[in-house]
Amino acid sequence: MTTTMLDLKGLKCPLPALKTRKALKPLEPGDRLEVHCTDPLSVIDIPNLIRETGDKVEISERSEQRIVFLIEKVGAAA
């Protein structure tokens, strides 16, 4: 199990969700993706994306400066 960090600070919708989807594809089940965003819409877009892929997501940090998601790859890419 590995954790990969994805820095998406400064990117605006829809780029954080698109780049998160791309970063999830090569991961193996059990791997984690830590996503750092500054776009306030990412709190809607990224959880919606993860519902589509069937993986698990939690917001591990949320402040005015950034939002950090911890996503666990559950199975094969959707």
C-alpha positions in Angstrom: 0.0 0.0 0.0 1.4 3.4 -1.0 0.3 7.0 -0.6 0.7 9.4 -3.5 0.4 13.2 -3.0 -1.3 15.2 -5.7 -0.8 19.0 -5.5 -3.7 20.7 -7.2 -3.5 24.0 -5.4 -4.4 27.0 -7.6 -6.4 24.9 -10.2 -10.0 25.8 -10.8 -13.0 23.6 -11.6 -13.1 21.1 -13.4 -9.3 20.5 -13.3 -9.0 19.2 -9.8 -11.6 16.5 -10.4 -10.1 15.6 -13.9 -6.6 15.4 -12.6 -7.7 13.3 -9.6 -9.5 10.8 -11.9 -6.3 10.5 -14.0 -4.1 10.0 -10.9 -6.4 7.3 -9.6 -6.3 5.1 -12.7 -2.9 3.5 -12.2 -3.3 2.9 -8.5 -3.7 -0.6 -7.0 -6.5 -1.5 -4.6 -5.4 -0.3 -1.1 -3.3 2.5 -2.4 -4.1 6.0 -1.2 -4.1 9.3 -3.0 -3.7 12.5 -0.9 -5.1 15.4 -2.9 -4.4 19.1 -2.0 -6.8 21.7 -3.5 -7.6 25.3 -3.1 -10.8 25.4 -5.3 -13.8 25.6 -2.9 -15.9 23.6 -5.5 -13.6 20.6 -5.1 -15.5 19.7 -1.9 -18.4 18.9 -4.2 -16.6 17.7 -7.3 -14.1 15.3 -5.8 -16.6 13.4 -3.6 -19.0 13.1 -6.6 -16.1 11.7 -8.7 -15.3 9.2 -6.0 -19.0 8.1 -5.8 -18.7 7.3 -9.6 -15.4 5.4 -9.2 -16.5 3.4 -6.1 -13.5 4.4 -4.1 -13.4 5.8 -0.6 -12.8 9.5 0.2 -12.6 11.6 3.3 -11.8 15.2 3.8 -8.8 15.2 6.2 -8.4 19.0 6.3 -10.5 21.9 5.3 -9.5 25.5 5.9 -9.7 28.8 4.0 -6.3 28.1 2.5 -6.7 24.5 1.3 -8.7 21.3 1.3 -7.0 17.9 1.7 -8.8 14.7 0.5 -7.5 11.3 1.4 -8.8 8.8 -1.2 -8.4 5.0 -1.0 -8.5 3.0 -4.1 -11.0 0.2 -3.6 -11.1 -1.8 -6.8 -10.4 -1.8 -10.5 -10.8 1.5 -12.4 -14.4 2.2 -13.3 
